[in-house]
Amino acid sequence: MRENTRHYRELFLGDVPMMDVRAPVEYAKGAFPHTVNRPLMNDIERQKVGTSYKNHGQQAAIALGHELVSGKLKEERIEGWAAFAREHPEGYLYCFRGGLRSQIVQQWLKSEAGIDYPRVIGGYKAMRAFLFDTTRAATEECGFVLVGGMTGTGKTEVIAQLDNALDLEGHANHRGSAFGRRATPQPAQIDFENCLAIDILKKRHTGIEQFVLEDEGRIVGSCSLPLELYQGMQTYPLVWLEDSFEHRVERILNDYVVNLCAEFLDVVGEEGGFAAFAAYLRKSLSGIVKRLGGERYQRMAEIMDAALEEQERSGAVDLHRGWIEGLLGEYYDPMYAFQLENKAARIEFRGTQAEVVEYLRNRAQR
């Protein structure tokens, strides 16, 4: 078992290409970076084999599987596996438990294509357990400090400047607020957890044992933080980032309006990109209507509508400052001020972005 663990470690540290031969529905629920799905059976075939196994036993299920994946279909799949193996001679293949499916693919590759390709013993399940243990071990063995601050102070910018930071929002592809969605979708929960664990693994491999995290809630968009990590974040020391109200407004304007609009235009296209961006902003504001209250929501929604109309007409974004200033002053700042009271005892340093980055870099050397 220890030898297998060492092998999993080498696979993830080396970003070794791997061929996942599970069904597409399994792959979509969670996989690893640098993997490609080349299934032995598609979803329908897998379902039929599963039903046969349940009703008639293993031998009948195996026989049905060979019947379903035969002839030209078998040839096509072998060619797909062979192409991957030729392109990635250093790679591996795996199935869910490292059992029958990966053995069959391995055997067919050797007998039909003349390629002796290695498989991962224990498969997806064992590698997933290894990554789960990697995160858990870090929470028990490493030190952590949080970067907090009012909305718009640039906490993510601090994280980006530190070699020992774990970018939770980056892994979740979400900025962590009601307006935090990106133009591209978030990863599946398991993919988020896997990427975070691999990040931890690689950083610990370089000798890092003190990590910096942005102060987050339990959920970043639709991705939930690992429980042990989130529990630890309720007690970790805190570094508080400070900036002026004016600078915060400009940063939010740039991130959530200028850059995000460009992102939607790039992803959706020129024709529908702005409409998708505008719909996203309006939906984000309506998502906190209960917390804002009807009158305040209506006032900010009208400012946002006028700003979006002007932006679409002329490209100018100045009017967006109106609803941004309102949200900061009337909603986010009072909420953060209340949270700050509960966290004040854990704050070990306060400063500007440059001061906080310098402090955290020096802190990591202790």
N, C-alpha and C positions, 0 to 999 in steps of 0.2 A: 504493500500500500504506500509506503514511504517513497518507493521508487516511482510509482505512478504520480504521486504528488509532485515530485521533482520534475517529472516530464511535463505535467500541466503547466508548471511554473515556466519552464523553458518555452513552451508553445506560446504563452501569452506575452512573455518578455520579448520574444523574437518576432511577434506579429506574424507567426507562421500561417500561411494560407491553409484553410481547411474546407473540405467538401462535406456539407451536411446532407446526408441521404434520407433524412426524415421527410415525412409528407409536408407539403406547403403549409397546411394549417398549423402544424407543430412549429415550423420555422417562424411563422408570423407571430406566434405568441412570445417568442424569445429566442435569440441566437447570440452569437459572438461576433465581434468585429473581425474583418478579414476572412469571413466565411461566405460561401456561395451555396445555395440550395440546389442540389442535383438529386432529386428524390428517386428512390427505388420504385415507389408507388405513389401515384397521385392521391388526392384526398378520397375520391370515390373508390378507387381500388383498395386503399387502406381500410375504408369502412367495410367493404365487402369481406375482406380477409378477417377483420375483427369480429364480424358477425358469425363467420364460419368457425372461428376459433371458439367463440362462446357456445355455439350450438353443437359443434361436432368434434372439437378438440384440435390439438396442435397439428397433427399430421394432415388432416383435411384442410386446415388453413394454409399450410405450406404448399400443398398441392394446388390449391386455388390460386395462390400467389404466383406460382410458376406458370399456371395457365393464363392468368391475366397479363403477365409481363412475359410475352413470348414473341417469337417471329420478328417482324419488322420493328415493332415497338421496343423489344428487347435490344435489337441492334442499335436503334437510335439512342437509347439511354446509355448503352455501353460506350457509344461514340462520344456522348457528352461527358461521361466520366473520364474517358481516355484523353479528351482534349484538355480537361482540367489538369489531369496528371502530367501531361506533356508540358503544359504551360507552367506548372508549379511542381517540379520534380522533388522539391524539398517539403512538400505539403503532406497532409494526412486526410483521412476520411473518418467520419464517425456517424453513428446513429444514436438512438436515445440512450441505450444502456451499453453500447459497445458489443451488442449481441448479434442476433441472426441477420438483421438487415445489412449491417456493415460487413459481416462475414460473406454474405452472398455477393455484395458488390465487389468486395475484394477478390473473391474466387472468380467471378465472371471477368473482371478486368484481367486477371492473370491468364485464364484459359482462352478467352476470346480475343484479347488485345495484346497479350504478351507483356503486360505491365504488372510488376510486383509492387503494389502500392500499400503503404502502412496504414493501419487504422488505430484510432485512439482507444485504448483499453478503458472500459468504464463509460465511454461515450459522453454524450451531452450531460447526463445526470451527474456523473462524477466531476466533470469540469465545472459545472454550475455550483456544486457543493464546495469545490475548492475555492471558487471566487467568493462565495458566501462567507466561508471561513476567513478569507483574506481580509474582508471588511471588518468582521467581528474581531479578529485578532488586533487590527489597528486600533480599534476603539479601546481595547484593553491594554495595549502596550505602548501607544504613542501619545504625545501631547497635542492638544488642540487649542486654538484661540480663534475667536469670532471677530469679524469686522462688522460693526453695526453703524447706523447713522440714519438720518432722516431720508425720505425719498428724494432721489436726485443728487445725492452727495457724491456719487461715483464709486460706490463700493465695488462694482464689477471691474472698474478700471484699476482699482488697487489689486484685486485678485489677479488680474492679467499681468501685473508687474512682478509677481512673486513666484519664485521657482518651487516653493513648498506649499502652494495653494491648491486646493481642490475646487474646481469651478463647477459647483452643483447646478447652477443655472445653465451653464454651457452644455453639460451632459444631458440636462432635461430639455434643452432647446426652448427655454422659456425664461422670461425675466422675473418670474416669481411674484408678480402683482396682478391686479385685476386687468391691467392693460399689457400684460407681459407676453402675450402670444406672439409667435413669429409667423412669417408667411409660409414657412414649411412646417410639417406636422411634428409633434413630439414623438419620441421613441416609445415603444412598448415598455411597460414597467420593468420587465426582466432585462431588456436591452439597456435601460438606464442603469440598473443595478450592476450589470456586468461591466459596462464601460467605467463606472465609478470604481469598481473593485480593481480593474486592470490599471487604472490611473494610480491607485494607491500602491499596487504591487510594483509598478515601474518606479515610482518615487522612492519607495522603501529600498528598492534594489540599489538606488544611487546613494543610499545612506541617510535619507531624510526620515526623521522620527518626530518632527514637530510640524504640524500641519495648520494652515490657515483656511478658514471657511467663512463665507458670507453668512451672516445671521439670517436664517430662513425659518419659515413655518414648516409644519409637518409635510405639506404638499407643495410642490413647485409645478404649477399648472395641473397636470394630471398625474405627475410622477411623485410617488411617496418616498420620502427619505428612509433609508434603512432604520429600523426601530432603535437599534443600539446607538446609532449615530445621533439620531434626533434626541434620544433621552440624554445623551452626553451633552448636547448643545444647550440643555437647560441649566447646566452648571459650569460650562467652560468659561474662562475669563474672556473679557470683551474689550476690544479697542474701538473707540467711538470716532467716526469720521465727521468732520464739520466743514460746512461751506456756507456761503451767503445765500439768501433766498433768491437773489437775482441770478446767481450762477446755477443754482439748482433748476430754476425755470428754463434757462437756456439749454442745460444738459438734457432735460426731458423733452424739450422742443426738438432738439437735434435727434435724440434716440427714438422717440415714440412718434414723431411726425415726419421729419425729413428723411431719416435713414429707413424707417419702417415703410414709408410710402415707396421709396426706391426699391426696397426688398419685394414688396407686392408687385410692383411693375415688372421686376425681373423674373419673378416666379410665375405670376399669372399671365403677364403679357401687357403690352401697351393698351390694348383695347379694353380689357376688363380689370386691369390692375388697380386703377384708382378707385373704381366702384367697390372692389373687394376691400381695399384699405379703408374707405369711408364707412362701409358697413361694419367692419371690424371695430373701428373706434366707437361708433354709435352703440354697438352691442356691448362693448366693454363698459361704457358708461351706464347703460341700462342694467347691467349686471349688479351694480351696487346701488340701485335706486332705493332699496329699503333702508340701507345704511345712510344714504344722503338725505332722505326725506323728499317728499313730492315737490315742494316749492323749490328747494335748492337744486334738485335734479332738473326740473324744467328750465330753470335759469341757465344752468351750465349746458344743457342740451341745445338751447337756442344759440348760445355763443358758439358751440361746436359746429352746429349746422351752418352758421354764417361763415365760420372759418373755413370749413370744407368747400363751400360754394366759391369763396374767393380763391382758395388754393387751386381748385379745378379750373377756374376762369383765367387766373393770371400767374399761378405758380407761387404767389406770395403766401407766407405762412405766419405772418405777424399776428393775425387775429387769434391764432391758437393759444397765444399767451394768456388770453382771457380765462379760458376754462382750466388751463394748467395752474394758473395762479389761484383760482378759486378752489380747485381740488387740494392743492398743497395747504393753503391757509385755513380752509374750513373743514377739511376731512383728514388728510394724511398726517399733517403736523400735530393736531390734537391727539390723534390715535397713537403716534409714536411717542409723544410726550408722556402719555399714560403708561406705555410699555417701558419707557425709560426709567420711570420711578421704580418699577419692579426689578430692573436690571442694574440700577446705579451701583450697587455694592460690588458688582463683578467687573466694573470698568477700571482698567489699569492704565489707560492712556487715552488722551483726547488730542486731536490735532487735524491739520489740513491734510490733503491727500499726500503731498510730498513728505510731510512729517510722519504720517502714519506708515507709509511705505518704508521710510528709513528706520522707524522704530521696529517694525516687524522683521526687517532684514537683520537688524542687530539682535533682536530677540531670538532668532533662529540659530544664532551662533553661540548662545549661552550653553 
